[in-house]
């Protein structure tokens, strides 16, 4: 009996996301004592700050002390305050919307019309978000659509991971391919002096490959969970909560068989509000702060439509915000990694040390190593435009020396920048998505990592093809 108890005590327990991320921050702080400090000079052209190639110079070391290590948590929270408060406000407003029963009633109507074909629904939702993201639409607004995926998954008696996956992974399949993406692809091609959106045919093929793999992978997982909920990647506690919520939803559905006019108007307000934001993002450069404003206005309008009193509105809002505190603060904690490296002046050193030796490699190996470098560097700098501003100015002369086309360099950057975002704990968007979806990062990793390996395989094939065929122009 004692031996059994000892085995239970010795059983490995996956560390919490907070423990993992803080450990990464500590490793970054230790690295500031061993990695030489240095930096590139930067210049601003057309409001875009870029690194000047060949300008790297060593500088005085600034290693992180114990206070710096713990202070980075606060600084990280400050630097990601817009994302953190976006999470809180979305959580609060979604709670207000859910109290009207509009989302559940709308989802149930959709399920009835499709006769409960959950694989068709997964393919449709993922495909729509993939196509939108491939055109540079949605962007960080994908966070706002997660509640729809969650509600759809619960109505189908599937776990929250399936709900997050059908929206978020569909979105990232399109974002990585970036067929008509004017932001990340546009910046990378501008720095590489390539025609905007050039090289489109190969990116279309990559998108088709990624979205197909994603839909099949998510559908197979959904089927597995549908047949046996215990096979969910979510832990026992989370799974029991999901099942309980599913039962509550089912009871509510039995009691609310009619999709009322008020609920239809609430759902229409929700959809129109998101449409207004997407239009603003495309035509007026709206960002996260504007999305927050749109959500707050939407919440007030819905409260009026559903006749929710001001006091009840506040109570619903606070309860919704409380429920996602865990995920909201993780997004800020993750930023601490970059804070420590930037303050220790080692981020540019890492880039310089990794890319410079590639000048002596072969054509094929060099191209693949560029892809691998961007894949790993993205774990540190998850911002696509931020990574482009740091990496692309150095990659352009490097691919010229290697004999690769600049279009191949852009492709290696795009694929490397996007893939690891679906698991990177330093990604504010991912942490926001998981927070809104009620999924722990450790649970998400168990689900998403096999898919990431499949995506990476597609990346190696695509970059290899680009190298062999001289993917152009230039």
URHUSUL-V276203 format. One record per residue. N is the residue number from 1. RES is the residue in three letters. PSI is psi in radians with two decimals (* if undefined). Layout:
<<N | RES | PSI> <N | RES | PSI>>
This chain:
<<1 | UNK | -0.76> <2 | UNK | -0.67> <3 | UNK | -0.69> <4 | UNK | -0.72> <5 | UNK | -0.65> <6 | UNK | -0.69> <7 | UNK | -0.68> <8 | UNK | -0.70> <9 | UNK | -0.55> <10 | UNK | -0.14> <11 | UNK | 2.35> <12 | UNK | 2.33> <13 | UNK | 2.20> <14 | UNK | 2.18> <15 | UNK | 2.60> <16 | UNK | 2.69> <17 | UNK | -0.64> <18 | UNK | -0.72> <19 | UNK | -0.76> <20 | UNK | -0.84> <21 | UNK | -0.72> <22 | UNK | -0.57> <23 | UNK | -0.66> <24 | UNK | -0.71> <25 | UNK | -0.75> <26 | UNK | -0.69> <27 | UNK | -0.69> <28 | UNK | -0.69> <29 | UNK | -0.72> <30 | UNK | -0.66> <31 | UNK | -0.48> <32 | UNK | -0.27> <33 | UNK | -0.33> <34 | UNK | -0.53> <35 | UNK | 2.20> <36 | UNK | 2.47> <37 | UNK | 2.59> <38 | UNK | 2.95> <39 | UNK | 2.75> <40 | UNK | 2.66> <41 | UNK | 2.63> <42 | UNK | 2.66> <43 | UNK | 2.65> <44 | UNK | 2.07> <45 | UNK | 2.17> <46 | UNK | 0.77> <47 | UNK | 0.26> <48 | UNK | 2.11> <49 | UNK | 2.14> <50 | UNK | 2.68> <51 | UNK | 2.48> <52 | UNK | 2.02> <53 | UNK | 2.45> <54 | UNK | 0.13> <55 | UNK | 0.09> <56 | UNK | 2.28> <57 | UNK | 2.46> <58 | UNK | 2.69> <59 | UNK | 3.05> <60 | UNK | 2.37> <61 | UNK | 2.55> <62 | UNK | 1.17> <63 | UNK | 2.58> <64 | UNK | 2.27> <65 | UNK | -3.08> <66 | UNK | -0.71> <67 | UNK | -0.72> <68 | UNK | -0.70> <69 | UNK | -0.88> <70 | UNK | -0.50> <71 | UNK | -0.47> <72 | UNK | -0.48> <73 | UNK | -0.86> <74 | UNK | -0.79> <75 | UNK | -0.67> <76 | UNK | -0.73> <77 | UNK | -0.68> <78 | UNK | -0.79> <79 | UNK | -0.44> <80 | UNK | 0.38> <81 | UNK | -0.66> <82 | UNK | -0.69> <83 | UNK | -0.73> <84 | UNK | -0.84> <85 | UNK | -0.47> <86 | UNK | -0.78> <87 | UNK | -0.83> <88 | UNK | -0.80> <89 | UNK | -0.70> <90 | UNK | -0.77> <91 | UNK | -0.73> <92 | UNK | -0.80> <93 | UNK | -0.67> <94 | UNK | -0.66> <95 | UNK | -0.67> <96 | UNK | -0.80> <97 | UNK | -0.77> <98 | UNK | -0.53> <99 | UNK | -0.36> <100 | UNK | -0.25> <101 | UNK | 0.10> <102 | UNK | -0.78> <103 | UNK | -0.85> <104 | UNK | -0.76> <105 | UNK | -0.73> <106 | UNK | -0.74> <107 | UNK | -0.74> <108 | UNK | -0.65> <109 | UNK | -0.73> <110 | UNK | -0.74> <111 | UNK | -0.72> <112 | UNK | -0.73> <113 | UNK | -0.52> <114 | UNK | 0.09> <115 | UNK | 0.61> <116 | UNK | 0.32> <117 | UNK | 1.53> <118 | UNK | -0.54> <119 | UNK | -0.64> <120 | UNK | -0.71> <121 | UNK | -0.74> <122 | UNK | -0.81> <123 | UNK | -0.71> <124 | UNK | -0.87> <125 | UNK | -0.83> <126 | UNK | -0.75> <127 | UNK | -0.73> <128 | UNK | -0.85> <129 | UNK | -0.59> <130 | UNK | -0.78> <131 | UNK | -0.71> <132 | UNK | -0.79> <133 | UNK | -0.58> <134 | UNK | -0.30> <135 | UNK | 0.17> <136 | UNK | 0.17> <137 | UNK | 2.79> <138 | UNK | -1.12> <139 | UNK | -2.36> <140 | UNK | -0.22> <141 | UNK | -0.19> <142 | UNK | -0.51> <143 | UNK | -0.66> <144 | UNK | -0.36> <145 | UNK | -0.20> <146 | UNK | -0.72> <147 | UNK | -0.54> <148 | UNK | -0.78> <149 | UNK | -0.72> <150 | UNK | -0.81> <151 | UNK | -0.71> <152 | UNK | -0.77> <153 | UNK | -0.77> <154 | UNK | -0.69> <155 | UNK | -0.50> <156 | UNK | 0.07> <157 | UNK | 0.70> <158 | UNK | 2.90> <159 | UNK | 2.98> <160 | UNK | -0.52> <161 | UNK | -0.72> <162 | UNK | -0.72> <163 | UNK | -0.75> <164 | UNK | -0.77> <165 | UNK | -0.76> <166 | UNK | -0.51> <167 | UNK | -0.98> <168 | UNK | -0.79> <169 | UNK | -0.59> <170 | UNK | -0.77> <171 | UNK | -0.81> <172 | UNK | -0.48> <173 | UNK | -0.71> <174 | UNK | -0.67> <175 | UNK | -0.69> <176 | UNK | -0.78> <177 | UNK | -0.66> <178 | UNK | 0.88> <179 | UNK | -0.85> <180 | UNK | 0.60> <181 | UNK | 1.95> <182 | UNK | -0.18> <183 | UNK | -1.38> <184 | UNK | -0.90> <185 | UNK | -0.76> <186 | UNK | -0.76> <187 | UNK | -0.77> <188 | UNK | -0.78> <189 | UNK | -0.55> <190 | UNK | -0.81> <191 | UNK | -0.64> <192 | UNK | 0.00> <193 | UNK | 0.81> <194 | UNK | 2.67> <195 | UNK | 2.41> <196 | UNK | 2.28> <197 | UNK | 0.19> <198 | UNK | 2.76> <199 | UNK | 0.38> <200 | UNK | -0.72> <201 | UNK | -0.77> <202 | UNK | -0.64> <203 | UNK | -0.56> <204 | UNK | -0.77> <205 | UNK | -0.74> <206 | UNK | -0.74> <207 | UNK | -0.79> <208 | UNK | -0.74> <209 | UNK | -0.81> <210 | UNK | -0.78> <211 | UNK | -0.60> <212 | UNK | -0.84> <213 | UNK | -0.74> <214 | UNK | -0.81> <215 | UNK | -0.78> <216 | UNK | -0.78> <217 | UNK | -0.80> <218 | UNK | -0.71> <219 | UNK | -0.71> <220 | UNK | -0.70> <221 | UNK | -0.76> <222 | UNK | -0.72> <223 | UNK | -0.70> <224 | UNK | -0.78> <225 | UNK | -0.64> <226 | UNK | -0.75> <227 | UNK | -0.57> <228 | UNK | 1.64> <229 | UNK | -0.42> <230 | UNK | -0.24> <231 | UNK | 0.12> <232 | UNK | 2.57> <233 | UNK | -0.18> <234 | UNK | 2.59> <235 | UNK | 3.01> <236 | UNK | -0.78> <237 | UNK | -0.82> <238 | UNK | -0.70> <239 | UNK | -0.74> <240 | UNK | -0.68> <241 | UNK | -0.77> <242 | UNK | -0.76> <243 | UNK | -0.70> <244 | UNK | -0.76> <245 | UNK | -0.63> <246 | UNK | -0.74> <247 | UNK | -0.71> <248 | UNK | -0.73> <249 | UNK | -0.75> <250 | UNK | -0.71> <251 | UNK | -0.78> <252 | UNK | -0.70> <253 | UNK | -0.65> <254 | UNK | -0.57> <255 | UNK | -0.42> <256 | UNK | 1.37> <257 | UNK | -0.26> <258 | UNK | 2.33> <259 | UNK | 1.66> <260 | UNK | 2.82> <261 | UNK | -0.64> <262 | UNK | -0.77> <263 | UNK | -0.69> <264 | UNK | -0.71> <265 | UNK | -0.65> <266 | UNK | -0.83> <267 | UNK | -0.68> <268 | UNK | -0.71> <269 | UNK | -0.74> <270 | UNK | -0.85> <271 | UNK | -0.78> <272 | UNK | -0.69> <273 | UNK | -0.77> <274 | UNK | -0.63> <275 | UNK | -0.70> <276 | UNK | -0.73> <277 | UNK | -0.78> <278 | UNK | -0.73> <279 | UNK | -0.78> <280 | UNK | -0.64> <281 | UNK | -0.61> <282 | UNK | -0.59> <283 | UNK | -0.39> <284 | UNK | 0.28> <285 | UNK | 0.66> <286 | UNK | 2.58> <287 | UNK | -2.69> <288 | UNK | -0.75> <289 | UNK | -0.62> <290 | UNK | -0.64> <291 | UNK | -0.72> <292 | UNK | -0.81> <293 | UNK | -0.77> <294 | UNK | -0.75> <295 | UNK | -0.73> <296 | UNK | -0.74> <297 | UNK | -0.78> <298 | UNK | -0.75> <299 | UNK | -0.75> <300 | UNK | -0.78> <301 | UNK | -0.76> <302 | UNK | -0.67> <303 | UNK | -0.67> <304 | UNK | -0.78> <305 | UNK | -0.78> <306 | UNK | 0.05> <307 | UNK | 0.84> <308 | UNK | 2.18> <309 | UNK | 2.72> <310 | UNK | -0.76> <311 | UNK | -0.72> <312 | UNK | -0.67> <313 | UNK | -0.83> <314 | UNK | -0.78> <315 | UNK | -0.75> <316 | UNK | -0.76> <317 | UNK | -0.85> <318 | UNK | -0.73> <319 | UNK | -0.71> <320 | UNK | -0.71> <321 | UNK | -0.71> <322 | UNK | -0.69> <323 | UNK | -0.31> <324 | UNK | 0.38> <325 | UNK | -0.72> <326 | UNK | -0.93> <327 | UNK | -0.58> <328 | UNK | -0.76> <329 | UNK | -0.47> <330 | UNK | -0.68> <331 | UNK | -0.70> <332 | UNK | -0.69> <333 | UNK | -0.73> <334 | UNK | -0.54> <335 | UNK | -0.38> <336 | UNK | -0.49> <337 | UNK | -0.86> <338 | UNK | -0.66> <339 | UNK | -0.81> <340 | UNK | -0.76> <341 | UNK | -0.68> <342 | UNK | -0.79> <343 | UNK | -0.48> <344 | UNK | -0.04> <345 | UNK | 0.69> <346 | UNK | -0.13> <347 | UNK | -0.83> <348 | UNK | -0.57> <349 | UNK | -0.71> <350 | UNK | -0.77> <351 | UNK | -0.84> <352 | UNK | -0.75> <353 | UNK | -0.55> <354 | UNK | -0.67> <355 | UNK | -0.63> <356 | UNK | -0.79> <357 | UNK | -0.29> <358 | UNK | -0.26> <359 | UNK | -0.45> <360 | UNK | 0.06> <361 | UNK | 2.99> <362 | UNK | 2.93> <363 | UNK | -0.95> <364 | UNK | -0.84> <365 | UNK | -0.71> <366 | UNK | -0.75> <367 | UNK | -0.76> <368 | UNK | -0.63> <369 | UNK | -0.58> <370 | UNK | -0.72> <371 | UNK | -0.82> <372 | UNK | -0.74> <373 | UNK | -0.85> <374 | UNK | -0.60> <375 | UNK | -0.76> <376 | UNK | -0.70> <377 | UNK | -0.50> <378 | UNK | -0.36> <379 | UNK | -0.41> <380 | UNK | -0.79> <381 | UNK | 1.70> <382 | UNK | -0.19> <383 | UNK | 2.13> <384 | UNK | -0.80> <385 | UNK | -0.64> <386 | UNK | -0.74> <387 | UNK | -0.67> <388 | UNK | -0.73> <389 | UNK | -0.54> <390 | UNK | -0.80> <391 | UNK | -0.78> <392 | UNK | -0.71> <393 | UNK | -0.49> <394 | UNK | -0.61> <395 | UNK | -0.59> <396 | UNK | -0.97> <397 | UNK | -0.48> <398 | UNK | -0.78> <399 | UNK | -0.55> <400 | UNK | -0.75> <401 | UNK | -0.73> <402 | UNK | -0.39> <403 | UNK | 0.24> <404 | UNK | 2.71> <405 | UNK | 2.65> <406 | UNK | -0.52> <407 | UNK | -0.62> <408 | UNK | -0.68> <409 | UNK | -0.73> <410 | UNK | -0.71> <411 | UNK | -0.79> <412 | UNK | -0.67> <413 | UNK | -0.86> <414 | UNK | -0.82> <415 | UNK | -0.75> <416 | UNK | -0.67> <417 | UNK | -0.64> <418 | UNK | -0.73> <419 | UNK | -0.94> <420 | UNK | -0.10> <421 | UNK | -0.40> <422 | UNK | -0.10> <423 | UNK | -0.21> <424 | UNK | 2.06> <425 | UNK | -0.22> <426 | UNK | -0.06> <427 | UNK | 2.00> <428 | UNK | -0.66> <429 | UNK | -0.81> <430 | UNK | -0.83> <431 | UNK | -0.60> <432 | UNK | -0.76> <433 | UNK | -0.81> <434 | UNK | -0.63> <435 | UNK | -0.83> <436 | UNK | -0.61> <437 | UNK | -0.19> <438 | UNK | 0.52> <439 | UNK | 2.30> <440 | UNK | 2.58> <441 | UNK | -0.69> <442 | UNK | -0.59> <443 | UNK | -0.72> <444 | UNK | -0.70> <445 | UNK | -0.75> <446 | UNK | -0.61> <447 | UNK | -0.81> <448 | UNK | -0.41> <449 | UNK | -0.77> <450 | UNK | -0.67> <451 | UNK | -0.70> <452 | UNK | -0.74> <453 | UNK | -0.67> <454 | UNK | -0.74> <455 | UNK | -0.74> <456 | UNK | -0.68> <457 | UNK | -0.72> <458 | UNK | -0.69> <459 | UNK | -0.80> <460 | UNK | -0.74> <461 | UNK | -0.79> <462 | UNK | -0.80> <463 | UNK | -0.72> <464 | UNK | -0.76> <465 | UNK | -0.75> <466 | UNK | -0.68> <467 | UNK | -0.82> <468 | UNK | -0.67> <469 | UNK | -0.09> <470 | UNK | 0.86> <471 | UNK | 2.08> <472 | UNK | -2.99> <473 | UNK | 2.89> <474 | UNK | *>>
